[in-house]
């Protein structure tokens, strides 16, 4: 699912909301998650998972095409750890390609 599909699905489930408002809500949530991670904060969505930032130190890497040694600068990368409820729902009868979202 891509962001526009998420917006469409939320809009369909909430016909009392204008499409532009749903889009603004989704963008605001994503912007807040990004801002929190940029500050180094942890973002936890209970039942879904937690976003954190991991630090990768500088290192020597290798170009897979040429085999040449290259320097890889230090960087910060987002990391997502799934929540217990998400893991349980995925592992309860999950079939790749299925549109079933599971039932509670």
N, C-alpha and C positions, 0 to 999 in steps of 0.2 A: 504494500500500500504506500502510495506517495502522499505528500502533504495535501494536494488538491483533492485526492480521493477521501482523505480523512475529513477535510472541511465539508465535502459533499455529504458524507455519511452522517456527520453531526448535524448538518442542516436538515437532512431528511428526517432524522430522529427528533428534531426540535423545530417543527414547522412554524412555531410562534416567533422564532428568531429570524431576522433578516440575514441573508447570505453574507453580506459585508460585515455584519456583527460577528458571525461565526468565524469568518476569516480573521478578523481583528483579535478575537479571543485566542485562537490557535497561535497566531503570530506572537501575541503578547506572552503566552506561556513559553513558547520556544525561546523567545528573546530573553526572558527571565532566567531560564535554565542556562543559556549561553553566558549571560552576564555573571551569574553565580559561579560558574566554572572558571571564567576569566579572572574572578577575584580569588580563586583557589578554594571556594566553598564546595561542600558536598551537597548534592541534590538527591533527596530520597522521596520516591513516590511509593507509599506503602502498598504492598501487594504486587507492584510492577517491577521496581528495582531501584538501584542507586547509581547515579552518575558521579564519578570522581575524575580527578586529573592525575595522571602519572607522569613522573619526570624520567626522561630517557637521557642518559649521559652521552657525551660525545664518544665516538668510537671509530675504529677503522672498519670499513665495509668493503665489499667487493662488487664490482659491476658484473652482474650475471651474464651479460652478453659478451664482454671482452675479457673478463677475469681480472681486470685492472683494479688495484687497490685504490679506494677513494675514502676521503674523510667525511664522516657523517656528523653534522653538528648536533649539539644537545637540543632537545625539544621537549615540549609538553604535549601529551596526547590524551584525548578523552577515553575514559574506561567506563564500561557499563556492567554492573553485576545484577543479574536477574533476582527478583524477589521470590519468596517461597510460593506465593499464590500463582504467579506466572509459571514457574517451573512445574508446579503440580498440575495446572490446567493443560500445559503442553504435553505432559507425560501421561495424561489420562485419556487414552484412546486417540492420540494425535496421529493423523495420516497426512503426509505431504500432499499439498494440492487441495486438501479438503477445505470447504468454506465454513465448516462447523466451528463455532466459537466456543463450544463447550457449554454445559449448563451447570448451574449452581444447585 
